[in-house]
Amino acid sequence: MSGDRPSPLVIERILRDRQGIWQQIVADRDLNALTGRMLASSAIALACYGAVLGAFHSVLMALTSAVKLPLLFLVTLAICLPTLYLFNLVFGARLSVRQSLALVMVAITVTSMLAVAFAPISLFFLITAPDYGFFKLLNVAILTMSALVGLRFLTGGMQVLNDHGLLAPEAAQPQASAVPAAAQPVPALVAEPAADTVAEPVAVPAGAAVAGSADQASNGAAAAQPAAQAPAQVPAQWSGQPVGASFPPGMLPPGHTVQQRPWDGRSVRRNEPTQRPASMTLLYIWILLFGFVGTQLAWTLRPFFGDPGQDFAFFRSIDGNFYAEILRTIANL
């Protein structure tokens, strides 16, 4: 699927044409339209899943959760996106705000679509096993797994941008000009012996060398063919050379070819980063920051599920924290 041909569903294009999405972000082409489609798709999907969460308590709670769950992701993005952008600027990246926003929106879109794909399973357990603690842990696990997959897309996109030199331009430039002269291909002089050495007789035993010297001297061309076919049966003595004679650097005896070694003539692949830039390390730190901000904001915007033992409330009082509540719920199962 081409990156210029839009798909009816943006999530389908993200999953089927992932490289096309990355190339569009690298080229900074039509990112406003792409980001708008991802934003609309994510908001609709999160609203549907939020309605399933709130349906455990009442219809009114389902409506409020359908509003608060998309708000949770978008407000978290608004809080953390400036930090990601400034991290990249500090360490020499060339990402624009639109490129950073598009990258994070890819992760949020994948997360929201995976979450809404699990909505029928959540509804099934809501109908067949209406236990508040189990239902809450089930949906927290669904959101966590969906978020991990979405963040995997984010790191993959950042790797592509790194390969194109947008994160660390100096590390991503090809190093072909820095290849030393010793690693260059061996010149043609090595593969073929000099003209005056072709006519020399091939290495033979001492007794036969005297008898055949006249014939070999009169026909130099006939001596070249046996020299090319002669195996290395007499390794210590070559034609006309004493035992232990050394050849100039880069020269080989007649009838022998150069064996290519793995490190000779090694080519450097273009756009291959020599090391992981600091922007990639900071990306993982930013992901942890995004997770902490998101969970704390979710605790602030609660309830999403609605405890059936309490009356409806748009917000709860801020006490405790998200992680203590999850541990308490696990202990009460």
N, C-alpha and C positions, 0 to 999 in steps of 0.2 A: 504494500500500500504506500502510495507516495505521500510525502509530508505535505505537499501542496493541495492534495485532494481531501477535503474534510470528510470525516466519518459522521454518520448520524448520531453516534454516541461517543463522547470524548473519551470515556473509559475504554471503549473498544479500540480506539486509535492508540491510546497509551499502552495497552497490552499487546496489540498486534504490530504496531509500528513504533516501538520504543526508540530505535535509533533515529527515526524521522523526527520524533519529539525533541530528542537531544540536539540534533542538527539545527532544528528551527530555533531552539534557545541559544545555541552557539552563534547563529547568524543574526540573532535579535530581529527576527522577521515575524510580523503579525502577532506579537506576543500579547497585545491588548485583547485581541479577539480570542486567542487561546486561553488566556487567564480568565476572561469573562465566562467562557463556556465551562471551565473547570470550577469556577466559583459557583455558578448556578447549579451545576450538577451536584457539587458537594453539599450545598445548602439543602437541596431537595432530598438527597439521600439521608443526610443527618436528621432532617425533620421527620422523615418516615420512621427512622430507627428510634428517635426520641419519643415518638408517639407510642411505639411498642413498649418502651421502658415505663412511661407514665400510665399505660393502660392497666398496670397491676393495681393501682390505687383507685382511679376514677377517670371519667372522660375529661374532666377539667384538668386533672394532672397530666393526662396524655397531651392535651393542647399546649400546656405550658412547657412540658418537656420538649415538644416539637419545636418550640421557639428557642429554648435555652441550650439545647445541644449544638445546633449550628453556631449560636452565639459563643459557646465555649471555645470551639476551634478557631473562630475568626478573631476573637479577642486575644487568645493566646498567640496567634500569628502576628497580630498588630503589636503585641508587647515584645516579642522575640525577634522579629524580622530586622529592626534596626541594628541589633547586636550582631546578627549574622553578616549584614552588609558592612558594618564597620570593621569586623574581624577580617574580612576579605581585603578591605582597603589598607589596613595596617600592614598586612603581609604581602602587599604588592599585587593582589589579584585585580583583574580588569572587569569584574562583573558589574553590570549596571543594576539599578534597583529593579527594573522590570525582569531581568534575567533571574535575580535572586528570588523575586516573588513567584515567577513561573516555576522555578525548581521546587520551592516549598509547596506550591499548589498542586504539583504532580503528586507529591507524597500525601497530601490531605485528600485529594480526589481518590487515590487508590484506597486509602484508609476508610473513607466514607462508603465507597461502593462495596468493599468487602464486608463492612458492618451491616449494610442493608441487605446483603446477600444472606447473612445469618439471621435476619429478622424472622423468617418462617420457623426456624429452629427455636428461637426465643419465644415466639407465640405458642409453639407446641408445648413447651414446658410450662408456659403460663397457664394453659388450659388444663393440662393433665397433672401437673405437680405444682400447685400454687403455694409454694413455700417462699416466704420473703427473703430469707437469708440465702437459700440456694439460688433463687432467681437473681439476686443482686450479684453474687459471685460469678454466676454464669455469664452475665452480660459484661462484667468487668474483665473477665478473661477474653471474651469476644473482642472487646474494644482494644485490649492490650495486644492481642495477636494481630489484629488488623493494623494497628499503629506500627508494629514492628515490620510488617511487610511494606507498608508505605514508606517508612524510613529507609528500608533497603533500596527502594527506588531513588530516594534522595541521594544516598551515597553513590549509587551507580551513575546518576546524572552528574554529580560533582567529579567523579573519575573521568567521565567523558570530557568535561570542561577542562580538567587538568591536562588530558592528552592533547587538547587543542591550544594549550598555552594560556588559558584565561585565568588560571590560578597562580602559576609560577612561570611566567614567560621565559625567564633566563634558564630555567631547568628543563624546559620542554623543547628548546631549539635543537635541531640536529647538530651533532658533533662531527660531521664528516670531514670538515676542514682540519680537525685536530688529530686525525689519524696519522701516526708517524710514518716516515718514509720506509722504515723497515717492514711495515705491514702491507705495503703496496704490492700488487702482483709482480712476480719475478719477470724481468724483461726477457725478450725473445732470445737474447744471447745465451741464456741458461739452458734453454730447451735444445739448442742445436750446437754442436761443436764448431770451432773455427774451421775455415776452409783448408788451412794448411795441416790440420790434424786429421782430416777425413782420410787422406791417402796413407796414413800410417798403418802398419800391419796390426792385426788384432793379436791379443795376447795368446800365445801358444806355448807349449812346452819347449824347453831349451833345445832339445835335439832336433825338433822340427823347424825351429826358427831359422837355422842356418840353411836348410835345404830349400825352403820356400821363399827365401828373401828376394831372389831375382824375379820370380813370377809376380810376387805381390808388389814390388816396386814398379813393374811395367804396366800394371793395370790397377790403378788406384780406385776406380769406380767399383771394380769387382770386390775390392777389400772392404768397401763401406758397407755392403749388404751383409756380409758375415758379421761385421762388427755390430750391426743393429740387432742381429738375431742371437748373438752369443750370450748365453746366460752368465750370471756372476758365479762361475765355477772356480775362477782363480782370483779371489778377492784381494790378494796382496800385491798384484802386479798388473799394470795396464800397459797398453801398447807404447813402447819406447820410453816408459817411465820406470825409474828404479823403485825397488821395494820401499814402502813408507813415504813415497813422494806425496806432497800435498798440492791441491789445486787452489787457484785463487778463489776468494770469496765469491759465491754466486755461480761458480763453474762446476760442471759435472764431467766425469769421463765419458767418452763416446759410447753410445748405445744405452745410456741411462737417462731416465726422465725424472722430472721433479715430482715428488709426492706432495699433494696439497695437504697442508696441516690445517686443523680447525681454526687456528688463530691467524692464518695468513689470508690477507685480502678480506677480512671480516667487514661486512657492511653494517652501517648503523641505520636502524629503522627510523624513518622520519616520525616526528612527534612522539617519540618514546621518552617518557620522563626518566631522568636518571635517579631520582629519589622522590619520596613522597613529600609534597610541600607542606609547610606549616598550616596552610589553610585547611587541608584534609584533617589534620590533627585537631584543629579548633572546631571543625564541623562536628566531630564526635562529642566534644565538650558542649557545643551548642545543642546537640540533640538531647543530652542529659538535662541541660537547662530548660529546654522546651518541655520535657517531660515533667520536671518539677513544677514549673509554672502552670502547666495544664492541669495537673492533679490538684494543686492548691486552689486554682480557680474553679475547678469542678466542685471542690468542697465548699467554696464560698457560694456558688450558684445553686447548691442543692436545695430541695430534693429533686431528683430526677425520677426515682422509682416511686417514692411515696410510701411511707410506713403505714400499713393498713390500721395500725393501732392509734394513729394520730390523725387529727383533722387536716383538711387541705390547707396548705400554706405556700405562698409563692416563693418565700425564702425562709430558711431556718436561721437561728442564732448562730453566730460564729463561735464555736467551741470545739476543742480537740483538733484532729487533723485526719486527712484521708487515710493514711497508712495505719494509724491506730484503729480506725473504724473497720478496716479490712481485717486486721488481726482479731479484733473482737468478734466480727461476724464468723470467721473461721473457727474460733474457739466455741461459739455457741451452736455450731451445727451438730 
